[in-house]
Amino acid sequence: MSVNLIFLFIGLGLLIFGAELIIRGSVSFGKKLKVSLFAIGVVIVAGGTSLPELASSINAVVTNHADLAVGAVIGSNIANLILVMAATSFLIPISNINQNQINQAWINIVLALILIVMNYFILPFNFLFGILSVVLLIIIMWFQIKQGSLDVSEVEEKIDYSLLVSVIFIILGIILLIYGSDLFVNSAINIADQLNIPEAIIGVSLVAFGTSLPELVVGILSAIRRKVDFALGNVLGSNIYNVLGVLGASSFFGNFNIPSIIGTVDLLFMLFVTITILGFMFFLKRIGRTYGAIGLVLYIGYMYYVFN
């Protein structure tokens, strides 16, 4: 299993590096074509950081391992809220809570309820879900960026490359995403087989933790730099993109359902932690070390439950 675990993180590394190449190439390419920084920013903020999750989820659906993809999205959303934000707020409390961030939390609650309803009535992720999700995602992201809840200033900071280098970066990034997702998904499947546990469990735990590592690193670095305000908005925005963007886009490649093994307790737990962070935001106007301690304990307890 140790070999597959190594391959899993090598695949994750290829996914992250490939996504970064695509982002750099796309931003430079867009500037060469005189595309507005706002339009480029929408793409970067909405999809750039979730490209690894998107590539691996599509790969999982295409290869008939959709349970892995659904588990990874649910597990990643949980990890973002009670691991990433807990670690971030434990280092530096987040006190500048604004209405846009509260709105994002409400959107997360609505999306969690939608998934719970889909699971209860055994509604599939299909082409129609994909279309509705992508349209809704575009609308939400447009409003969020217009209201300033997502930061697009990083676009201006990206280095400009020649047109040829930009295209090479995009092509190389796509290649790395394809091979990285193959390695990542196959390694996760092999680990599930070796441990004789359902793929959805590996998705909600190991795969979700792996895909949340970039957000965890960014959150900790934001705390060190004392720029944690946007960390909260970006985590909540990432969770929205996971449901609407990752599952929505994956729905174009096949029909699948929420696995029964994670369809009740895990979805309710995701709803619970989302309501919890909203409670801190709405009533206390602060996410501090108390939430950090509670979040880390909850995540450890959740992992214990998952594997037992």
N, C-alpha and C positions, 0 to 999 in steps of 0.2 A: 504493500500500500504506500510505502514511503516514496517509491519511484513515481507513482501516480500523483502523489501530493506535490512532488517537485514539478512534474509536468503541468499540474493544475496552475501553479503560481507562475511558471514560465509562460503558459498560455495567457494568464492574466496580464503579465508584463507586456506581451506582444499586443494585447488588446489596448492597453493604456497608451503604449508608445505609438501604435497605429492611429489611435484616435487623436493624439497630439499632432501627428504629422498631417492628418486630414484637416484639423482645425487651422494649423499654421498655413497650409497650402490654400485652403478655402478662403481664409481672410485675405491673404496676399492676392489671390486670383480675383476676388471680389473687388479689391481696391483697384486693380489694373483695369477692370471693366467698368470702373466708376460707379459701382454699386454703393448705395448709401451705408454709412457706418451703422445706422439704426437697423437696416435690413440684415446686415451681417451679424449684428449683435443679437438679434432675435434667434438666428440659427445657432450661434455659439452658446447662448444662455439656455435655450430650450433643449438642444440636443447634444451639444458638444461633450459635456461631462458624462452623458449617459450612453455614449456610443458603445462602450464595452458591453454594457447590459443589453443594449439593443441587438448587437451582433450575435452575442451568445444565445439570446432568447430566440431569435429567428433561426439560428442553427439548430437549436433544440427542437423547435416546432417542425422544421423541415425533416429532421431525422427521426420524427415520431417519439420525441422525448419531451413533450410539452409540459409534463408534470414538473420537470426540472426548472423550466422557464417561469411557471406560475409561482412555484415555491421560492425561487430566487427573488422575484419582485416583492412578494409579501415579506420575506425575510429581510430584504434590503430596506424596505420602508420601516420595519420595526427597528433594525439596527441603526438607521439614520436618526431616529427619534430618541432612542434610549441608550445608544452607545456613542454615536458621533456627537450629538448635542450634549449628552451627559459629560463626556470627556472635555468638551469645549467649555461648557459653563462651569465645570469643576475648577478649571484653571483660571478663567476670567468670567465672572458673572455677566449676563446680558441684561442690561437695564433699559436700553433704548428701544422698547417694544412699540411698534407703530401699528396703525389700523390695517395697513396692507398685509403685514405679517399675520395679524389675527384673521384677516380674510382668507389667507392661504391655508391656515389651520382649519377653518370652516370648510373650505373646498376639500381638504384631505378627509375630513369627517364624512362629507357627502359621498366621496368616492369609496370610502370604506363601507358605507351603508349599501352602496350600489353593488359592490362585490359580495356582500353578505346576502343580499336579495337574489343575485345571480346564482349563488351557491344553493340557496334554499329552494329555488324553483328549477334548479339544474339547467340554467340558461347557458348556452355555449358562447365562447368567443368566436365570432365569425366575421365575414366580410362587412356586414352591416355595423357590427360593433366597431370594427376598425375605422370605417368612414366617420361614424358619429364621434369616436374618440379623437381622431386627428383634427376634425373641425373644431371640436370643443377645446382641444389643447391650444390650437392657434389663437382662438378668441381669448382664452385665459391668459396666455403668455403676452399677447398684445396689450391687454389691459394692465397686466402687472408691470411691464416695462414702461408703459405710458405713465403709470402712477409712481414709478421709481422704486418698486419693491425688488427689482432685479437689476444687478449692476452690469451695464454693457460697456463701461469705460475701458475694460481690459482690451477691447478691440483696437483702440488707438495705440496700445502699447505693443502690439504684435509687430515683429520685424517684417519689413517688406522684402520680398524676393522677386527675382526675375520671373517672367511668365513661364519659362521652361522649368525652372526649379519648382515653382508652385505646382505645376501639373505633375511633375515627378513625385513631389511630396504626397499629392492626393492619390496617385496610382499606387505608390509604395504603401501608403497608409491603408488603402483598401485591401491590398494583398495581405498585410499584417493582420488586419481585422479578420479576414477569411481564415487564414491559417491559425491565428490565435484562438478564434472561437472554436475551431475544430479541436484543437489540443485541449482547450479549457473544458468543453462539454464532454469530450470522450474521456478525459481523466476523471471528471466528476461521476460519469456513468460507471467507470471501472471501480471507483472507490465505493459507490453504492452497492455494486455487485459483490465486491470482496467483503464488505461489512454485512451483506445480506439485509440491507435496509432499503426502504422505498426511495426512489430518486427525488421525490418531493421533499423528503426530510433532508437529504444532502443539499437540495436547492435552498431551502429555508434557513439552513445553518451555515455550512461551509462555503457554498457558492455565494450566498448573500453576504457573508462576512468578507469574502475576498473582493467582491464588487463594491463594497462600502469602504474598503481601505483608502481609496483616493480621497473620499469625502472626509474620512477620519483624519488623514494627514493634513488636508486643507483646513479643517476645523481647528486642529491643534496649532498649526502655523498661524492661523488668524488670531488665536488666543495669545500666542507669544508676541505677535505684532500689535495686540490690543485693537484689532479690527474685527470684532465678533458680530457686529450688527448684521452685516450681510450674510454671515455664516448661517444664521437662522433662516433667513428668507431663501437662501440657496438650497438648504436641506429640504425645506417644505416644498420648494419648487421642484426639486429633484424627485420627491415622492409623487407629486402630481404627474410629472413626466413619465415615471415608471409605470403608472397605471394606464394613463391615456396614450403615451407615446410608445413605450416598449410593448405592452400587451396589445395596444391598438394596432401598431405596425405588424406585430407577429401574427395578428388575426388574419392578415391578408395571405398568409402562407399556409393556413390550415385551420380547421375547426377543432377546438379543444375545450375542456371544462376545467373548473377548479377541482383539484384532486380531493377526494373525500377525506383523506387522512389529515389534511390541513384546512379543510373547508369550514370548520366550526370554531374550535378553540383558538386557532392562530388568527383568523380574521377578527374574532371578537377581541383578542389581545391587541391586535393592531389598532382597532377602534378605541380600545381602552387607553393605550399610550398616547394616541392622538388627542383624545379628550383631556388627558392628564396635562399634556404640554399646553393645550389651549387654556386650561384652568389657571396654570401659572401665569400665562401671558395676560389673560383677561382680568383676573382678580388681583394678582400680586404685581402685575406690570413688570415682572422681573423673573429671569431664569438664572438662579444662582447655584451655589454649591449644594443646597438642599436637594434641588432637582437632580444635580449631578450625581449625588450619592444614591438617591432613590433609583435613578435611571440605570446606573451600573449594577446595582443589586438586582433590579428587575431583569436586566439582560442576562446576567449569570443564571438567575432562576429560570428564565425562559429556555436557555440552552440546556440546562439540566432536565427540564421537562421534555424538550424535544428528543433527547437521546435516551429517555427512560419511558 
